[in-house]
Amino acid sequence: MDESIAEAKALVQGTLVPEKDLALVRKTLACSFNVEDALPVLHSIAKVDAPTWKATSIVQLARKQKVHKKVTIVFPKNYVTKCIAGINMYRKSFPSDDEAGRMGVSIKKLGTFTEKDLITMRDWHDESPKFDAFCDLAAWIRVSRFARITLPSPLNNCVTVNLQACAKRLETVNLKTTMDTRFGQVGIEEMAFFRRSEWLDDSCMKLVMSHLMDQDQDENKRSCIGAVNPLYARVHDEAMKLQVIGSSPLRSSNRMILVPVYLDGHWAGVVFDNAKSRAVVFDPMQTNKYYNQACTVIKKYFGNYSSNLKLVRQHAPRQEDTNSCGPLVLLFFECMVRGMAVPNVAREQLAYLRFRYLFLTSKGVFCRSPDTATSEE
């Protein structure tokens, strides 16, 4: 295994002459699952149009049958998936896999492709977007400048982080890494949604909410902050939704409970502030429509927590674009946990908050910790 890793790195770093084909893609995805090593290999493969299904035949490969050995192209994913499904169906017609032997597809005027290469084509389609997104995340961090950001403490604790070092580290992170949260594991590739103006998915919400829960713990290391798993908000099945809520890390004795509310592609948030006997509702768009919908969600699913709390509407900050609802809800949650006023934020401050939440929730993956980050000139 160590030899395979060394060979894959040597190939992609240029110390060996790379054979830019699907065999190298397989080796790279198996041994070097990071942007720095994998992206040059994946980008060396050319996408081509799909052959017609009429020109395609599922075949059993004879021992000396001529097949493509150095494949440098990929067919569209839907075509490749159909080929693999056809091979699996054909294989079932044999008494055993041993009798089925090697299989593939024969395409008129193009030749014969092995099942192994078809599976690699599918993997190329599945994995390339992850590397592209993480590469774009690193590129976004490299061109960002946060030194002049002015926000109250501790919201300003990442303005002097060495962004170039963070971007470089991102490119070497194994994208198969998972991070533990209080809601379960999150794949590291999900953190790419923090970049630019991407819409934050529930994985990003989990990471930050788990981080906020860690900020207030009792002597037994139990969080004094409860939270509802953001996944509940996007589950349509009612029984499953109630199950996710019921398994969330919260107790009626929590000082506060953070509740993300998902409303047709829009994030809002509610905090049950038990210490002050209030339920604070925040809609970044500041519309009666979303505010009323959030209140309906509270009554329907969290009446046992909110029945004795006074509803209070949080009026700031206000969302000025289509995708900043997630960062603003997380800012609202953090300010409530820290007992500070929620500041108004400009567009450039939103970009900083996105990076800050990525950095603070990295759990040592990108940089060791915010305390060890170095300053930029």
Beta strands, then each sheet from edge to edge (+ up, - down):
strand 1: 46-47
strand 2: 56-60
strand 3: 73-74
strand 4: 103-107
strand 5: 111-114
strand 6: 178-181
strand 7: 184-187
strand 8: 225-227
strand 9: 256-262
strand 10: 267-273
strand 11: 278-282
strand 12: 310-314
sheet 1: 1+ 3+
sheet 2: 2+ 4- 5+
sheet 3: 6+ 7-
sheet 4: 8+ 9+ 10- 11+ 12+
end
